[in-house]
């Protein structure tokens, strides 16, 4: 059986009004009973053409908000508008999604969704 994790709901608008980049983190989800998780990021639009938006899946056994306790499993990226996905297995008990708006000479924003499809053993 499969279940969906909405790390960031569909059509979430995020961005940074200044040069320097910004990271956004999702809520924390428990995946102890999950065999595989397909992590997907879909970008519906960006403020600037050719902007690269990065999505990462992070895991931990300790669901605190201390960044040092989180480990990056993998990273995906989308240039402009599009979809990127990657499947992971053997995850720790908790996961969260991370979106990185890169540093640029001006403001950057994107409308995107970050989701996961979990498959149980």
Secondary structure, DSSP 4 states (H G I P E B T S, - for coil): -EEEEEEEEEEEEEEESSTT-EEEE---EE-TTEEEEEEEEEEEEESSTT-EEEEEEEEESS--S-GGG-EEEEEEEEESSEEEEEEEES--SEEEEEEEEPP-SS-EEEEEEEEEEEEE-
